[in-house]
Amino acid sequence: MKTMIMIMASLFLGVGLLLAACGSSASPTLSTAAGEVRISGADSDAGFPPGCAESDCQITVEPGEMVIVWLEVVEADLDMDALWEDCEENAVVVAADGQSSSCFMAGVLDDRTYLIFPVAAPSATYMLQWGDNAPVEIVP
């Protein structure tokens, strides 16, 4: 277990350095069954939308919280049903401690496309692994 954590930590560091060297201001494009998307941001919260009062949340996770990945749509005709199916079948986030979580939901809120991954405990960083795309570091 300790070896696995050290390997994951090395992977996080290596990808972080690679993104820094490449100019991480431009998020990589992810190819999905629905079309191409870019990560535009991420949040971590116990409710959705982020920062909602418990009674006003559309979704809550107990115990733990959720990682919300915000996407920029590259192709105007993105099929949300196909995005959700692809996310559910092929996307996971992996925390720094090695715990992984599958995609729970995909949708649009206020013209912003999002993915939700429930996690047991918060992490400073996550790796998004999605099909044949290179892993992408997520920092909520």
Accessible surface in RSA format (square Angstrom, percent):
REM  Atomic radii and reference values for relative SASA: ProtOr
REM  Chains: A
REM  Algorithm: Lee & Richards
REM  Probe-radius: 1.40
REM  Slices: 20
REM RES _ NUM      All-atoms   Total-Side   Main-Chain    Non-polar    All polar
REM                ABS   REL    ABS   REL    ABS   REL    ABS   REL    ABS   REL
RES MET A   1   161.48  83.6 115.59  76.5  45.89 109.3 103.07  87.6  58.41  77.4
RES LYS A   2   161.59  78.8 156.04  95.7   5.56  13.2 100.61  90.6  60.99  65.0
RES THR A   3    93.35  66.4  91.62  92.9   1.73   4.1  56.48  75.9  36.88  55.7
RES MET A   4   109.86  56.9 106.81  70.7   3.05   7.3  92.03  78.2  17.83  23.6
RES ILE A   5    65.94  37.5  65.94  49.1   0.00   0.0  65.94  47.5   0.00   0.0
RES MET A   6   121.11  62.7 117.52  77.8   3.58   8.5 102.28  87.0  18.82  24.9
RES ILE A   7   107.99  61.5 104.87  78.1   3.12   7.5 107.37  77.3   0.61   1.7
RES MET A   8    23.73  12.3  23.73  15.7   0.00   0.0   1.17   1.0  22.56  29.9
RES ALA A   9    51.89  47.7  45.07  69.6   6.82  15.5  47.74  67.2   4.15  11.0
RES SER A  10    73.77  62.3  61.95  82.7  11.81  27.2  35.41  75.4  38.36  53.7
RES LEU A  11    68.65  38.2  62.23  44.5   6.42  16.1  68.15  47.9   0.50   1.4
RES PHE A  12    15.76   7.9  14.15   8.8   1.61   4.2  14.36   8.7   1.40   4.0
RES LEU A  13   115.99  64.6 109.62  78.4   6.37  16.0 115.50  81.1   0.49   1.3
RES GLY A  14    37.69  46.5   0.00   N/A  37.69  46.5  31.83  87.4   5.86  13.1
RES VAL A  15    19.62  12.9  18.60  16.8   1.02   2.5  19.14  16.6   0.48   1.3
RES GLY A  16    19.54  24.1   0.00   N/A  19.54  24.1  14.30  39.2   5.25  11.8
RES LEU A  17   110.89  61.8 106.68  76.3   4.20  10.6 107.07  75.2   3.81  10.3
RES LEU A  18   109.16  60.8 104.55  74.8   4.61  11.6 108.57  76.2   0.59   1.6
RES LEU A  19    42.55  23.7  42.51  30.4   0.04   0.1  42.54  29.9   0.01   0.0
RES ALA A  20    69.26  63.7  46.19  71.3  23.06  52.5  50.42  71.0  18.83  49.9
RES ALA A  21    89.75  82.5  45.94  70.9  43.81  99.7  58.68  82.6  31.07  82.3
RES CYS A  22    93.03  70.4  57.31  63.9  35.72  83.9  29.75  75.4  63.28  68.2
RES GLY A  23    38.91  48.0   0.00   N/A  38.91  48.0  33.27  91.3   5.64  12.6
RES SER A  24    69.98  59.1  48.22  64.4  21.76  50.1  16.86  35.9  53.13  74.4
RES SER A  25   117.64  99.4  74.72  99.7  42.93  98.9  59.25 126.2  58.39  81.8
RES ALA A  26    78.49  72.2  59.42  91.7  19.07  43.4  66.59  93.8  11.90  31.5
RES SER A  27    36.59  30.9  25.13  33.5  11.46  26.4   5.65  12.0  30.93  43.3
RES PRO A  28    52.83  38.5  42.02  38.3  10.81  39.3  52.83  43.6   0.00   0.0
RES THR A  29    56.25  40.0  32.92  33.4  23.33  55.6  20.29  27.3  35.96  54.4
RES LEU A  30     2.89   1.6   2.89   2.1   0.00   0.0   2.89   2.0   0.00   0.0
RES SER A  31    65.92  55.7  57.01  76.1   8.91  20.5  35.93  76.5  30.00  42.0
RES THR A  32    19.01  13.5   0.00   0.0  19.01  45.3   4.60   6.2  14.41  21.8
RES ALA A  33    82.94  76.3  38.97  60.1  43.97 100.0  52.49  73.9  30.44  80.6
RES ALA A  34    12.41  11.4   0.00   0.0  12.41  28.2   2.60   3.7   9.81  26.0
RES GLY A  35    12.59  15.5   0.00   N/A  12.59  15.5  11.65  32.0   0.94   2.1
RES GLU A  36    60.56  34.8  60.56  45.8   0.00   0.0   9.71  18.8  50.86  41.5
RES VAL A  37     0.00   0.0   0.00   0.0   0.00   0.0   0.00   0.0   0.00   0.0
RES ARG A  38    77.02  32.3  77.02  39.3   0.00   0.0  12.84  17.6  64.17  38.9
RES ILE A  39    16.54   9.4  12.87   9.6   3.67   8.8  12.87   9.3   3.67  10.0
RES SER A  40    69.77  59.0  28.74  38.4  41.03  94.5  32.41  69.0  37.35  52.3
RES GLY A  41    27.27  33.6   0.00   N/A  27.27  33.6  26.75  73.4   0.52   1.2
RES ALA A  42    20.34  18.7   2.64   4.1  17.70  40.3   2.64   3.7  17.70  46.9
RES ASP A  43    49.70  34.8  48.09  47.9   1.60   3.8   4.66  11.0  45.04  44.9
RES SER A  44    42.19  35.7  14.51  19.4  27.68  63.8  13.84  29.5  28.35  39.7
RES ASP A  45    39.31  27.5  34.64  34.5   4.67  11.0   6.89  16.2  32.42  32.3
RES ALA A  46    47.68  43.8  45.13  69.6   2.55   5.8  45.48  64.0   2.20   5.8
RES GLY A  47     5.09   6.3   0.00   N/A   5.09   6.3   3.21   8.8   1.89   4.2
RES PHE A  48     0.47   0.2   0.47   0.3   0.00   0.0   0.47   0.3   0.00   0.0
RES PRO A  49    35.33  25.7  35.33  32.2   0.00   0.0  35.33  29.2   0.00   0.0
RES PRO A  50    45.81  33.4  23.43  21.4  22.38  81.4  23.69  19.6  22.13 137.5
RES GLY A  51    68.39  84.3   0.00   N/A  68.39  84.3  38.35 105.2  30.04  67.3
RES CYS A  52    34.43  26.0   5.14   5.7  29.29  68.8  15.07  38.2  19.35  20.9
RES ALA A  53    60.98  56.1  45.21  69.8  15.77  35.9  55.99  78.8   4.99  13.2
RES GLU A  54   144.24  82.8 125.06  94.6  19.18  45.7  44.56  86.2  99.68  81.4
RES SER A  55   109.35  92.4  67.48  90.1  41.87  96.4  57.80 123.1  51.55  72.2
RES ASP A  56   105.22  73.7  82.56  82.2  22.66  53.6  27.06  63.7  78.16  78.0
RES CYS A  57    25.13  19.0   3.09   3.4  22.04  51.8   0.00   0.0  25.13  27.1
RES GLN A  58   120.35  67.3  83.58  61.1  36.77  87.5  38.90  82.8  81.45  61.8
RES ILE A  59    27.60  15.7  21.76  16.2   5.84  14.1  27.60  19.9   0.00   0.0
RES THR A  60    67.53  48.0  43.54  44.1  23.99  57.2  15.37  20.6  52.16  78.8
RES VAL A  61    22.99  15.1  19.17  17.4   3.82   9.2  22.26  19.3   0.73   2.0
RES GLU A  62   142.97  82.1 111.32  84.2  31.65  75.3  54.72 105.8  88.25  72.1
RES PRO A  63   119.15  86.8 110.88 101.1   8.26  30.0 112.99  93.3   6.16  38.3
RES GLY A  64    28.19  34.8   0.00   N/A  28.19  34.8   8.46  23.2  19.73  44.2
RES GLU A  65    30.98  17.8  30.98  23.4   0.00   0.0   0.82   1.6  30.16  24.6
RES MET A  66     0.00   0.0   0.00   0.0   0.00   0.0   0.00   0.0   0.00   0.0
RES VAL A  67     0.00   0.0   0.00   0.0   0.00   0.0   0.00   0.0   0.00   0.0
RES ILE A  68     0.00   0.0   0.00   0.0   0.00   0.0   0.00   0.0   0.00   0.0
RES VAL A  69     0.00   0.0   0.00   0.0   0.00   0.0   0.00   0.0   0.00   0.0
RES TRP A  70     8.32   3.3   8.32   4.0   0.00   0.0   8.32   4.4   0.00   0.0
RES LEU A  71     8.78   4.9   0.00   0.0   8.78  22.1   0.00   0.0   8.78  23.6
RES GLU A  72    83.48  47.9  77.64  58.7   5.83  13.9  30.79  59.5  52.69  43.0
RES VAL A  73    55.43  36.5  32.02  29.0  23.41  56.4  32.02  27.8  23.41  63.5
RES VAL A  74    58.05  38.2  28.95  26.2  29.10  70.1  32.45  28.2  25.60  69.4
RES GLU A  75    69.59  40.0  64.12  48.5   5.47  13.0  27.63  53.4  41.96  34.3
RES ALA A  76   113.50 104.4  69.45 107.2  44.06 100.2  78.88 111.1  34.62  91.7
RES ASP A  77   122.73  86.0  98.18  97.7  24.55  58.1  50.30 118.4  72.43  72.2
RES LEU A  78    26.14  14.6   6.01   4.3  20.13  50.6   6.20   4.4  19.94  53.7
RES ASP A  79    74.63  52.3  67.15  66.8   7.48  17.7  28.66  67.4  45.97  45.8
RES MET A  80    54.68  28.3  48.98  32.4   5.70  13.6  47.62  40.5   7.06   9.4
RES ASP A  81   106.45  74.6 104.52 104.0   1.93   4.6  22.44  52.8  84.02  83.8
RES ALA A  82    23.38  21.5  18.90  29.2   4.49  10.2  22.52  31.7   0.86   2.3
RES LEU A  83     0.00   0.0   0.00   0.0   0.00   0.0   0.00   0.0   0.00   0.0
RES TRP A  84    76.07  30.5  76.07  36.8   0.00   0.0  52.85  28.2  23.22  37.7
RES GLU A  85    96.77  55.6  96.68  73.1   0.09   0.2  24.25  46.9  72.52  59.2
RES ASP A  86    14.41  10.1  10.51  10.5   3.90   9.2   3.24   7.6  11.16  11.1
RES CYS A  87     0.00   0.0   0.00   0.0   0.00   0.0   0.00   0.0   0.00   0.0
RES GLU A  88    90.30  51.8  75.99  57.5  14.31  34.1  19.06  36.9  71.24  58.2
RES GLU A  89   133.14  76.4  97.65  73.9  35.50  84.5  36.49  70.6  96.65  78.9
RES ASN A  90    68.55  47.3  51.30  49.6  17.25  41.5   9.68  23.3  58.86  56.9
RES ALA A  91     1.48   1.4   0.00   0.0   1.48   3.4   0.00   0.0   1.48   3.9
RES VAL A  92    42.04  27.7  42.04  38.1   0.00   0.0  42.04  36.5   0.00   0.0
RES VAL A  93     0.68   0.4   0.00   0.0   0.68   1.6   0.00   0.0   0.68   1.9
RES VAL A  94    11.88   7.8  11.88  10.8   0.00   0.0  11.88  10.3   0.00   0.0
RES ALA A  95     7.79   7.2   7.38  11.4   0.41   0.9   7.38  10.4   0.41   1.1
RES ALA A  96    39.36  36.2  36.60  56.5   2.76   6.3  36.89  52.0   2.46   6.5
RES ASP A  97    58.19  40.8  52.83  52.6   5.36  12.7  31.87  75.0  26.31  26.2
RES GLY A  98    20.76  25.6   0.00   N/A  20.76  25.6   3.45   9.5  17.31  38.8
RES GLN A  99   101.63  56.8  92.09  67.3   9.54  22.7  41.47  88.3  60.16  45.6
RES SER A 100    76.44  64.6  45.09  60.2  31.35  72.2  10.30  21.9  66.14  92.7
RES SER A 101    16.87  14.3  10.19  13.6   6.68  15.4  13.89  29.6   2.98   4.2
RES SER A 102    67.25  56.8  58.16  77.6   9.09  20.9  26.33  56.1  40.92  57.3
RES CYS A 103     7.33   5.5   0.00   0.0   7.33  17.2   0.00   0.0   7.33   7.9
RES PHE A 104    97.96  49.0  84.03  52.0  13.93  36.2  88.98  53.9   8.98  25.7
RES MET A 105    64.81  33.6  63.68  42.1   1.13   2.7  62.55  53.2   2.26   3.0
RES ALA A 106    18.52  17.0   0.00   0.0  18.52  42.1   0.00   0.0  18.52  49.1
RES GLY A 107    12.03  14.8   0.00   N/A  12.03  14.8  12.03  33.0   0.00   0.0
RES VAL A 108    80.19  52.8  49.87  45.1  30.32  73.1  49.87  43.3  30.32  82.2
RES LEU A 109    37.54  20.9  35.51  25.4   2.04   5.1  37.00  26.0   0.54   1.5
RES ASP A 110   124.18  87.0  92.99  92.6  31.19  73.7  36.89  86.8  87.29  87.1
RES ASP A 111   144.18 101.0 111.76 111.2  32.41  76.6  31.68  74.6 112.49 112.2
RES ARG A 112   114.59  48.1 111.76  57.0   2.83   6.7  46.27  63.2  68.32  41.4
RES THR A 113     8.49   6.0   7.28   7.4   1.21   2.9   0.00   0.0   8.49  12.8
RES TYR A 114    17.38   8.1  17.38   9.9   0.00   0.0   0.19   0.1  17.19  21.2
RES LEU A 115     0.00   0.0   0.00   0.0   0.00   0.0   0.00   0.0   0.00   0.0
RES ILE A 116     0.00   0.0   0.00   0.0   0.00   0.0   0.00   0.0   0.00   0.0
RES PHE A 117     0.00   0.0   0.00   0.0   0.00   0.0   0.00   0.0   0.00   0.0
RES PRO A 118    41.61  30.3  37.11  33.8   4.50  16.3  37.43  30.9   4.18  26.0
RES VAL A 119    14.01   9.2   8.00   7.2   6.01  14.5  13.07  11.4   0.94   2.6
RES ALA A 120    74.27  68.3  46.13  71.2  28.14  64.0  51.84  73.0  22.42  59.4
RES ALA A 121    52.95  48.7  45.86  70.8   7.09  16.1  46.26  65.1   6.70  17.7
RES PRO A 122    92.77  67.6  71.48  65.2  21.30  77.4  71.71  59.2  21.07 130.9
RES SER A 123    23.34  19.7   6.46   8.6  16.88  38.9  14.40  30.7   8.94  12.5
RES ALA A 124    86.63  79.7  62.37  96.3  24.26  55.2  74.82 105.4  11.81  31.3
RES THR A 125    28.02  19.9  28.02  28.4   0.00   0.0  21.66  29.1   6.36   9.6
RES TYR A 126     0.20   0.1   0.20   0.1   0.00   0.0   0.18   0.1   0.02   0.0
RES MET A 127     0.00   0.0   0.00   0.0   0.00   0.0   0.00   0.0   0.00   0.0
RES LEU A 128     1.67   0.9   0.30   0.2   1.37   3.4   0.30   0.2   1.37   3.7
RES GLN A 129    61.84  34.6  60.38  44.1   1.46   3.5  20.10  42.8  41.74  31.7
RES TRP A 130     4.38   1.8   2.90   1.4   1.48   3.5   2.90   1.5   1.48   2.4
RES GLY A 131    53.66  66.2   0.00   N/A  53.66  66.2  27.49  75.4  26.17  58.6
RES ASP A 132   159.16 111.5 120.58 120.0  38.59  91.2  43.17 101.6 116.00 115.7
RES ASN A 133    29.43  20.3  13.68  13.2  15.76  37.9   7.48  18.0  21.96  21.2
RES ALA A 134    76.44  70.3  60.01  92.6  16.43  37.4  66.41  93.5  10.03  26.6
RES PRO A 135    54.91  40.0  46.13  42.1   8.77  31.9  46.13  38.1   8.77  54.5
RES VAL A 136     9.43   6.2   8.96   8.1   0.48   1.2   9.43   8.2   0.00   0.0
RES GLU A 137    40.66  23.3  26.97  20.4  13.68  32.6   0.95   1.8  39.71  32.4
RES ILE A 138     2.88   1.6   0.96   0.7   1.92   4.6   2.88   2.1   0.00   0.0
RES VAL A 139    92.50  60.9  72.09  65.3  20.41  49.2  72.09  62.6  20.41  55.4
RES PRO A 140    54.02  39.4   6.75   6.2  47.27 171.8  24.83  20.5  29.19 181.4
END  Absolute sums over single chains surface
CHAIN  1 A     7564.4       5699.7       1864.6       4267.9       3296.5
END  Absolute sums over all chains
TOTAL          7564.4       5699.7       1864.6       4267.9       3296.5
